[in-house]
């Protein structure tokens, strides 16, 4: 009896320890993995920043590459953008960053009040792609470039916002406002790619979806030299939709002419397109997500049987390669695919494919970072990843290129903190550009092959389901919808192909519904979706609909709900075996609804006496 009374508490105690260790392991492991990712990305960013820090001269000019140390306005644009990152990451002081930025801006700006002022020559505010750093003069290669000037101006506007009410803001404003985008139209409705003093405007114009989108938007946002709103329509008329399928998974997107990843990256480094679509109803963030996944899927399928391609060796983009005439080429699926992969491809897409990008970077560093290639190069060096590798010919680039280093640094930071996008989007010019291009908030809904049960909010102004569904782009079929405002008969049939005989016509304002759809596309609800939606919950139980917010834990999504409420049960559409999950915000342990599958919806039962604003 005594033995039993002593041993049982010990056994119970050990049992509790085992259970606690299980839960602690479950909670600690993800946090350690997350910390490891942060340390890894910090190292990648820091070493990449050193390229700009050590390869910018006393006048503030950054070189094109370590192989060709000549002044590059695009490298300067990335250099300027890198300074706020370096200050916030405490790699340099605020004062040093300020002086470095001011030096660069003043070296580009022609001060009209100082006849002896040194500056880089320009034409109507457009700068030469490459120039001699000692003189600021065009090196007579390429042109006075509209896209490279756009990259420079994106950096100019970034630091303008980071150093407000200073000389930097004044000089940055003058630089951007001096660019005569109307002149670069050259009498047409789309921008010319550039101008040369000896031959005039280039015959090529920016058309078809590509990185030129950055220049078009900056041209729309100009206060004094803006191009017409119709230029956006002229630009988008040249888009070419594409659809590719690998292992029964389809990828639909507007394809760039080169199919290179940088074309889907550059505008997103500064402009934040997430949750927005233009007047054509295109969500450019999702477009880049789809294009990036297609790039990766292409490398996994590896139709040309290149050595090394796979789920962790992908990223076809513009980079150095000895197999081309100028040792440089824009690589992409189906175009110039010669086995060359650049870390800037995967890393510059980090905001679109974070897990896949980080995994690829880790794999490439761990597998090939210290490997000596046939040309004697080591892939991981002083400034991080060298520009590219080609395992087919056992070659590693010996070079670091400014624009690819810039994409690695800025997109990694955008993934970690969204610093660059947040700074840039505070500019009134960026806001004006987005408005003129017709950008509005959207609700993105990812539908998978087969049946999907999704949740849609109701627009308070018009509660007819036909009007709301008319804003969904893509092919879909609706069979049944759950009407939360009809307590007697919830399920209603709705068939968009049958104009008569449908018994789901209007929904009560402020209440949600589910719709069962099938689609192979990514569908987006477009239209002017308000920034916040007031949902009035009556006394007693209410069933309301939410969209899953990019795979956030439910507590993060609910953090945006202001007011007093109590949640008892939520319906998780991503768990087909056990839909109903308990969630109580007052009980941190014991909840079995933690994460929602990306792109799928859920219902939540709430009680409140307040108006909850989301």
N, C-alpha and C positions, 0 to 999 in steps of 0.2 A: 504493500500500500504506500509506504513511504517512498520506495524506489519509484513507483509510478508517478507520484505527485512531484518528484524532483525532475524526472526525465521529460515529462510531457511539455512543460514550459520551454525546456531547452530545445526540444524538437520543433515546437511552434516557432521559437525565435529563429532557429536556423532556416525554417521554411520561409519565414518572412524575409530573411536576408537574401535567400535565393530569389524570391519574387522581386525584391527591391533591386537586386543586382541586374535582373533581366530588364526592368524598366529603365534603370540608369544607363545600361548599355545601349538600349534603344534610343534614349534621348541624347547620350553623349556622342555616339558614333557619327550621326549626321552633323553635329556641331563641329567635330574635329575635321570632318571632310570639308565642311564649309570654310573652316579656318585655313586648311591647307590650300584650298583654291585661292583664298585671299592672299596668302603669302606668295603663291606661285604667280598670280596676276600682278601683284605688287612688283615682283622681281622683273617680270616681262616689261611692264610699263617703265620702270626706273631705268633699265638698261636701254630701252628704246629711246627714252627722253635724252639720254646722254649723246645720242647721235646729233640731235638738234643743239644741245648745249655746247658740244665741242666742235661742231662744224658750222658755226655761225661767227662771222668775222666781226671786227670792231665797229663796222658800220651797221651791223645787224642783218647782214645778208646770209642766207643759208644756202649751202651748195645743193646741186642736183643730186649727186651721189658721191660715194667715196671713190668711184672709178672715174668720175668726171666732175672735178671740183670747180664748177662754174655757177654763177648766181642763178637761182631758180625762183620765180615768183610763187609757184605752187608750193615749193618747200618753205618759203617764207610764210605763206598762209598757214601751213601746218605748224611752223615754229611759233607763230603768234598764238595759235590755239593751244599749244603745249604749255605756255607760261602759266595760265591760271591753274592748270592741272598740277604743275610742279610746285606752285605756291601752296595749294590746298593739301598736297601730299607732303609738304614740308621738305622738299628736296632743295628748294632755294627760298630765300627770304622774300617777303612782299616788296621790300625796297629794291632788291636786285632785280626782281621780275619787272617792276615798274620801269626802272632805268633801261633794261634790255628792250622792252616793248617800245618805249619812247624813242630810243635810238633807231630802231627799225622803221617806225612810222615816219620819222623825220627824214630818213634817208630815201624814202619813196616819195615824200611830199615835196612839191615845188612851191616853196614859200614865196608868194608874189611880192612880199615886202622885203625880201633879201635877195638882191641880184647875184650875190656870191654863194648862194645856197647850193649845196651838193644834193643831187637827187637822181633817181633813175628816170631815164627819158620815157615819155609816154605819148600816146596819140589819142586825143579826146578821152583821156583818163584810162586808156588800156595800155598795159605794160607788156614788154617783150617776154615771151616764154622763157628765154635764157638771155643773160646779159653779162658783160664784163664787170666784175665787182669793183675793180679799181676805178673805172670811169663812169659806171652806170649806163653804158651805151649798149644797144642791141648788138648781139654777136653775129647777126646776119644769118642765123639758122632759124628755121621755122618762121614764126610771125609774132605780131602783137596779138596775143591770144585771148579770146573771149572766155574760154573755160578756165584757163590758168589765172586770168584776172579775177574771175569769180571765186576761185579757191582762195586767192589772196584776200579778196574783200570779205569772204566768210570769216577768215581769221581776224581781219580788221574790225569787223562788227562784234566779234566775240570779245576782244579785249576792250572795245568801246564800252561794252556793258559791264565788264569786270572792274574797270577803273573809272567809275562815274565822277562827274564834276572835277575832272582833272584836265591837264593839257592833252593827255591821251585821248579823252573823249572828243575834244575839239579837233585834233588832227585826224583822228579816225573818221569823224563825221565828214570833214572836208574831202578826204580821200574817196570815200564811197560816193558822196554826192557829186563829185567831179566826173564820175564815169558816165559817158554819154551813150547809154544803151540804144537810144533812138538812132544814133549814127551807125551803130553796128548792125542795124536792120538792113542798111544799104538798099533802101527802097522796097524791101520785101516785107513779109509778115512774120518771118522767122529770123533768128539771129544768124549772122555769118559766123563761121568758126574763127575768123581772124582777118588781119590786114597786114600787108607788107609795104614798106615805103617804096620799094622798087616796082611792084606789080599791082598794088592796090588790094582790094578785098579778095579773099579766097572764094572760089566758086562753091565750096562745100558749105552747107548750112546745117544747123542743129535740127535734126528731124529723126523720128523713130525714138522710142524710149531709150535713154542712156544717161550718162552723167551730166549731159547738157542741161538737164532739168534744173540743176543748181543755178546756172547762168540765167535761165528763163525766169525763174522766181526772183532772183536778185534784180533783174531788169524790170520786173513788174512792181517791185517795192520801192524803186527810186522815186524820190520826191520831185525832182526837177527834170529828169531824163527818162521817165518811165515809158516802156513800150505799151501799146494798146492792149486792153483786156483780150481782144480777139486773137492776139498772138498766142495765148494759151490754147485756144481752140485750134489754131493752125498747127501748133506743136503736137497736140494730142491726136489730130487727124491722121498722123503718120504712124501711129502705134500698130504693132502687129501681135495679136493674141496668139498664144502657143499652148499646146497641151502635150505632155509626154507621160508615158506610163511605164513603170518598172515594177515587176512582180505584183501586178494588180493594184498598185498605188499610182494614182494620177496626180500630176502637178499642172495646174492651169495658171498662167500669168502672162503679163505683157512682156515680151522678150526683147532684150536689147540686141542691136545688130551684131555686136561682137560676142555676145553671150558671156562676157567676162564678169566676174563677181564685182569688180570695182564699180561697174556702171550701176549696180543696184545698191552700192554702199555710199558713195560720195555725198549725194544730196542729204542722206539721213545722218551724216556726221553732225550737221548743224541744224537742219530742219527736223522738227519732231512731227512725223506723219502718223504716229500711232493713234488709232481710234478716230481717224479722219478720212474723208474721201473728197475728191475734187468734184467739179460740176459734171464730170462724166461718170461719177459714181465709182471711181477706182480708189481702192484703199492701197496706197503705195507701200505701206509697212507690210501688209500681208502679201503683196506682190513680191517684195524682196524675200520674205520668209519662204514663199513657194519656190522662187527661183533658186534660192540657196539650197533648199532641200533637193531640188532637182539636180543641181550641180553635184551635190554629194552622192545622190542616187546614181548618177551617170558614172562617177568614179568607182562606185561599188560594182556596178555592172561591167565597167571597163571594156567597152566594145572593141577597143584597139589593143587590148591585152598588154597594157603597159605594166612594167614591173613596179610593185609596191602599192599601186592604187588599192583603196579599200575604205572601210568605214572611218579610219583614222588618218588616212593619207588622201586628202582631197583639198579642193580650193583652187580651181582654175581661174586665173585672173591675169592681169597685165604684169609682167615681171621680166627679169633678165633671163636670157637663155642663149647659149652659144649656137643653137641650131638655126638662128635667123640672121639675116643680113646685118642688122644693126645691134645684134646681141640683146634684143628686146622685142617683146611681142605681146599682144593681147590674146591670152589663151582662154578657151571656153569649151563647153560641150559642143561637139560637132564642128568646131572651128579652131584650127591651130593646136589641136590636141596632140602633143608630141611627147607626153610623159613628164612635162614640167609642172611642178606644184609649188605654190608660194604660200608661206605662212600668213601673208596678208589676205589671202583668200578666205581661209577659215577664221582667222582672228578678226579681220575687218567685218565679218558677219556675225560677231558675237551677240549683238542685240537681237538678231533674228533666230539664231540657233545656239543658245548659250551652252547647253550641255554638250552638244556635238562639237562645238568649236573648242571648248576647253579640253575636252577629251583628245581631240586631234592635236592640239598644241602640246599637251603633256606627252602624248605618244611620240610625236616627231622629235621632241627634245630628248626624251629618254632613250629612244631607239637610234636616232641619227645625230644627236647633238654633238657627241664627242668623236664621231666616226670620221676618219680621214678618207676623203674621197680621192678618186683617181687623179684629179688635178691638184692634189695636195691641200685642199681647203677643209676646214672644220666648220660644220654647219652652224653651231652655236658659238658666238664670239663676243667681242667687247660690247657691241650694241644689241645683243640679243640674237634673234634669228637672222641669218644671212637671207638675201632676197628670195632665193629659190633653190630647189634641188630637182635633179632628174636622175632617178635611180636606174633608168634604162641605160644611161651612158655613164653611170657612176660619177656624177658631177654635182658639185655644190657651188653656188654662186660665191664669188669672193667679195661681193659688193653689198653695200647698204644703200638703198634708194630712198630719197626723202619722202616721196608721196606714199610709198608702201609703209615706211616707218610711221608716217603720219596716220595712216589708216589703222595700223596696229595699236598705236597709243591712244588715239581719240575714241575708237570704238570700244576698246577695253574699258576706258574711263566711263563712257556712256553706259556700258553694261553695269559697272560698279556703282556709279552715282548719278548718271545722267547729267553731269556737270556741264558739258559742252552744249548739249541741246537746250538745257534750261537757261543758260546764259544767253545764247544766241536768240532764242525765241522771245526774250524780253524786249528785243529791239522793235521799235514801232515799224521799221521797214519790213521785218520778217512777218509781222502781223498783217501789214498792208498787202504783202505779196500773197499770203495764204487766202486772204479775203478776196482779192481780185481773181484768183484762180478758182474761186468757188468752193474752198474747202469747208466742210461741215463735219460735226461730230457724227460718228457712226457706231453701230453696235455690230461687231463681227461675230458671226456664228459659224462654227466649223461643223459641218455635217459629214458623217462617215457613211461608207457603203452600207446599205441596209437601212433599217428603221432607226430613227433618232427621235427622242422625246426632248424637245427644247422649250425653253421658257422665254417669252417675249413680254416686254412691258407694254402698257397701253399708252397711246398718245392722248392726252386729255382733251385736245381740240376736236379730234375726229375718232370716234370709237368704232367705226365700221371696219371689220376685218379685211374687207377687200381693199380699202384705201391704204391700210397699214402694210398689207402684203404686197401691194404694188411697188413698194420701195425695196423689195428684196431682189437682188440681182443673182441670176443663176437659174438652173433648171431644178425644179423640185415638184414633188407630188404630195398633197395634203389629203389625209384620209379622215382623221378624227381630231377634234380639238376639245379641250376640257374648259368649260366655261365656269369660272369661279363665281360669277355673279348670279348664276341660276342654281339655287340650292336644291331645287326639286329634281332637276335633270341635268347633271353636270356635262355629260359627254354629248357633244354635238358633231354632226357630220358636216364637213366642208370639203367640196371638191372644186378647185379653181377651174376645171374643165367643164363643169356643169353649172351654167348661170342660173338655172332654175332647180328647185328641189332641195336647195341647201337650207338647213335649219339653224345655221350659225350665221347671223347677220351683224348684230351689234353687240358690243361688250360694255358693261357698266364702267364708267370712268373710275380710275384709281384701283381697279382690281386686275389681277393677272390671269393668264391662261397658258395652257400648254398646247403645243401643236405637234402632231406626229408627221414627220416629213421624211422623204427619201431623196438622196442626192449624192452625186459623186463630186460635187463642186464645193468650194468654200463660198458660202453665201454671206452677203453683208446687207444689213438694214441701213439704208442711207436716208438722207433727209436731215432736217435741222432738229437734232435731238438736243433737248435742253441740258444744260450742265447739271442741274439738279431737278429731281422730280418729287413733288410732294405726294405722299401716299397717306390718305386718311384711313386709319384703322378704327373700326367701330368698337364699342364695348363688346367683350366676348372674343371668340376666336375669329381670326381672319386668315385666309390662305392667299398669299401673294407670290408673285413670280420674280425671280432674279435670273440674270445671266451669270454664268461662271466667269470670274474675273481673272483670266489668264492663269488659271491653276493656282490662285492664291489659296492659302488656308482660309477656311470660312471666317475665322475670327478677324483676319485682316480685312476681308471684304466688308464685314459688318462694322468695322471701325469707322466706316464712312456714314453710318446711320446715326443721326443725332436724335436724342429723345429717349424716354424710358420705355423699355419693352421687355418682354419675357418670351424666350423661345423654348418650345417644348420638343417639337419634332420637326425634322426636315426630311424631304423626299430627295434622295440622291439618285439621279438618273444614271450615274456611271457605275452603279452596283446593281446588276440585273438580278442577283440572287436575293438581295435583301435591301429593298429600296429605302424603307423608312429608317432613319437614324435619329438617335436622340442627341440633342445639343442644348446644353444649359450654360449660358455665359457666366453664371455665378458658381459653377462647379468646374474648376480647372482640370480635375481628374474625373475619369469615368465617362467622358463623352466619346462616342464612337463615330461621330462625324467630324473628321479633321480636315481632309483635303478633298477638293472636287476635281474631277478629271477636266482637263483643259477643253473648253468649247462646249461643254454640256451644262445643262441648266439644272436648277433645283427650285423647289418650293419650300417656303418656311412658314410654319404656323406661329403667329405672334399674337400677343395680347397687349393692348395699350389704351390709354385714354388720351394720348398726345397725337400731334401730327408729326410723323417721322419724315425727315428730309434726307434723301439719299443724294 
